Amino acid sequence: MSVTLKSILELSAKETLSDYVTAIAWSPMGNTLAAASGSGEVRLLKNFVSLSLSQPTGQSIDALAFSFDGKWLAAGGQDGTMTLWQMHEEVPRIADALECGSWVDRLVWHPTCNHLAFNQGKTVQIWDADQAESVTCLIGIASPQDICWSPDGKHLAIAIKSNIHIWNSQDWSTPRYQWELTTPASAIA
């Protein structure tokens, strides 16, 4: 008796980046995947058609995410710049390039509005992409390991060494709660 093997998958698209992949993100709207590389490029695969958003710079992009409505794509990395593309046009365009002054390796979008939280040196910046302005800057945060919004967007948690600080998004003046851990937290959800 002989068995014939038949492939159930077929390659329909192939894309090559100039260096290793450092981050990927799916858009919540449509069939769009973004990928970033260790050389600093950002590429989109939209309906299996490739589009370059940025060319290699030699400095990695380490954080990449779409906003909840797919209107924005944010990328941050080694060069200390937070780049925001408006995605509603056929060819996305850069709307903002925020100079952060230090490596941006953490970013996360609010789940119900276009507020972006990202590390900026010893601070976490909350940026309103629609208004192109800062909402607040949380100071005294040394190298956050992770940043996470609550599912309803009412709270922001930041893992810092062996503590998790939780802020109320309606009152950014002080952390609402501090949770002390026995070891450092590398990721929160």
C-alpha positions as CSV (number, residue, x, y, z in Angstrom):
1,M,0.0,0.0,0.0
2,S,1.4,3.4,-0.9
3,V,0.5,6.7,0.7
4,T,0.4,9.9,-1.3
5,L,1.1,13.1,0.7
6,K,-0.7,16.2,-0.5
7,S,0.1,19.7,0.8
8,I,-2.8,21.5,2.4
9,L,-1.1,24.8,2.3
10,E,0.3,26.8,-0.6
11,L,2.6,29.8,-0.4
12,S,0.8,32.8,-1.9
13,A,3.1,35.7,-0.9
14,K,6.7,36.0,0.2
15,E,8.4,39.1,1.6
16,T,12.0,39.7,2.6
17,L,13.2,42.2,5.1
18,S,16.8,43.4,5.1
19,D,17.4,42.1,8.7
20,Y,15.8,39.9,11.3
21,V,12.2,40.6,12.4
22,T,11.9,42.5,15.7
23,A,8.2,43.2,15.8
24,I,4.9,42.4,14.0
25,A,1.4,43.7,14.4
26,W,-2.0,42.9,12.7
27,S,-4.3,45.8,12.0
28,P,-7.8,45.3,13.6
29,M,-9.3,46.6,10.3
30,G,-8.7,44.7,7.0
31,N,-6.1,42.3,6.0
32,T,-2.9,44.3,7.0
33,L,0.2,43.1,8.8
34,A,3.1,45.3,9.7
35,A,6.6,44.1,10.3
36,A,9.7,45.8,11.6
37,S,13.4,44.8,11.4
38,G,16.6,45.0,13.3
39,S,17.9,47.4,10.6
40,G,15.0,49.9,11.3
41,E,12.7,49.3,8.3
42,V,8.9,49.0,8.6
43,R,6.9,47.2,5.9
44,L,3.2,46.5,5.4
45,L,1.7,43.5,3.8
46,K,-1.8,44.8,2.9
47,N,-4.0,42.2,1.1
48,F,-0.7,40.4,0.3
49,V,0.7,43.4,-1.4
50,S,3.9,44.7,0.1
51,L,4.5,48.4,0.9
52,S,7.6,50.0,2.4
53,L,6.9,52.6,5.1
54,S,10.5,53.3,6.1
55,Q,13.9,52.3,4.8
56,P,16.7,50.6,6.8
57,T,18.5,53.1,9.1
58,G,20.8,50.7,10.9
59,Q,18.9,51.2,14.2
60,S,16.3,48.7,15.1
61,I,12.5,49.2,15.4
62,D,11.5,47.3,18.6
63,A,7.9,48.2,19.3
64,L,5.1,48.3,16.7
65,A,1.3,48.5,17.1
66,F,-1.9,49.5,15.4
67,S,-4.5,51.7,17.2
68,F,-7.8,50.0,18.2
69,D,-9.6,51.4,15.1
70,G,-6.7,50.7,12.7
71,K,-6.4,54.4,11.9
72,W,-2.8,54.7,13.3
73,L,0.4,52.6,13.2
74,A,3.1,53.5,15.8
75,A,6.7,52.4,15.7
76,G,9.5,53.1,18.1
77,G,13.0,51.9,18.5
78,Q,16.7,52.4,19.0
79,D,16.9,55.8,17.4
80,G,14.7,57.3,20.1
81,T,11.9,58.4,17.7
82,M,8.2,57.5,17.9
83,T,6.8,57.5,14.4
84,L,3.0,57.6,13.7
85,W,1.5,56.8,10.3
86,Q,-2.0,57.6,9.3
87,M,-3.4,54.4,7.9
88,H,-6.7,55.5,6.4
89,E,-5.2,56.6,3.1
90,E,-4.2,54.2,0.3
91,V,-0.6,55.0,0.9
92,P,0.0,55.6,4.6
93,R,1.8,58.8,5.5
94,I,3.8,59.9,8.5
95,A,1.7,62.2,10.6
96,D,4.1,62.6,13.6
97,A,7.7,61.8,14.4
98,L,8.2,62.4,18.1
99,E,11.8,62.8,19.3
100,C,12.0,60.9,22.6
101,G,15.7,61.2,23.3
102,S,16.1,57.6,24.2
103,W,15.3,54.1,23.0
104,V,11.6,53.4,22.7
105,D,11.0,49.7,23.3
106,R,7.5,49.7,24.8
107,L,4.3,51.1,23.4
108,V,0.6,50.2,23.7
109,W,-2.6,51.8,22.4
110,H,-5.6,52.6,24.5
111,P,-8.4,50.0,23.7
112,T,-11.1,52.6,23.0
113,C,-9.5,55.8,21.9
114,N,-6.3,56.9,20.0
115,H,-4.1,57.4,23.1
116,L,-0.7,55.9,22.9
117,A,1.4,55.0,26.0
118,F,5.2,54.6,25.4
119,N,8.4,54.8,27.3
120,Q,10.5,57.9,26.9
121,G,13.6,57.7,29.1
122,K,12.5,57.7,32.7
123,T,9.0,58.7,31.8
124,V,5.9,57.1,30.2
125,Q,4.3,59.5,27.7
126,I,0.6,59.3,26.9
127,W,0.0,60.8,23.4
128,D,-3.3,61.7,21.8
129,A,-2.7,60.8,18.1
130,D,-5.9,62.4,16.9
131,Q,-5.1,65.8,18.5
132,A,-1.3,65.5,18.0
133,E,-0.7,66.5,21.7
134,S,0.5,65.1,25.0
135,V,-2.2,63.9,27.4
136,T,0.3,63.5,30.3
137,C,3.8,62.4,31.1
138,L,4.3,60.0,34.0
139,I,7.7,60.9,35.5
140,G,10.1,58.9,37.7
141,I,9.7,55.7,35.9
142,A,13.0,54.0,35.5
143,S,13.1,51.6,32.5
144,P,9.6,50.1,32.4
145,Q,9.6,46.4,31.6
146,D,6.0,46.5,30.2
147,I,3.0,48.8,29.8
148,C,-0.6,47.6,29.6
149,W,-4.0,49.3,29.4
150,S,-7.0,47.6,31.2
151,P,-9.6,46.3,28.7
152,D,-12.0,49.2,29.4
153,G,-9.1,51.8,29.2
154,K,-9.8,53.2,32.7
155,H,-6.4,52.1,34.0
156,L,-2.8,51.9,32.8
157,A,-0.4,49.4,34.5
158,I,3.4,49.8,34.2
159,A,5.8,47.2,35.4
160,I,8.9,48.8,36.9
161,K,11.5,46.4,38.3
162,S,9.7,44.4,41.0
163,N,6.6,46.7,41.2
164,I,3.5,47.2,39.1
165,H,2.1,50.8,39.3
166,I,-1.6,51.3,38.2
167,W,-2.9,54.7,37.2
168,N,-6.4,55.9,36.8
169,S,-6.7,57.4,33.3
170,Q,-9.1,60.0,34.6
171,D,-6.6,61.3,37.2
172,W,-2.9,60.9,36.3
173,S,-1.6,62.8,39.4
174,T,-0.4,59.7,41.4
175,P,-0.6,55.9,40.9
176,R,-3.8,54.6,42.3
177,Y,-2.3,51.3,43.3
178,Q,1.2,49.8,43.7
179,W,1.7,46.1,43.6
180,E,5.0,44.9,45.0
181,L,6.3,41.6,43.6
182,T,9.0,39.3,44.9
183,T,10.8,39.4,41.5
184,P,10.9,41.7,38.5
185,A,8.0,41.5,36.1
186,S,9.0,41.2,32.4
187,A,5.5,41.2,31.0
188,I,2.0,42.1,32.2
189,A,-1.5,41.5,30.7
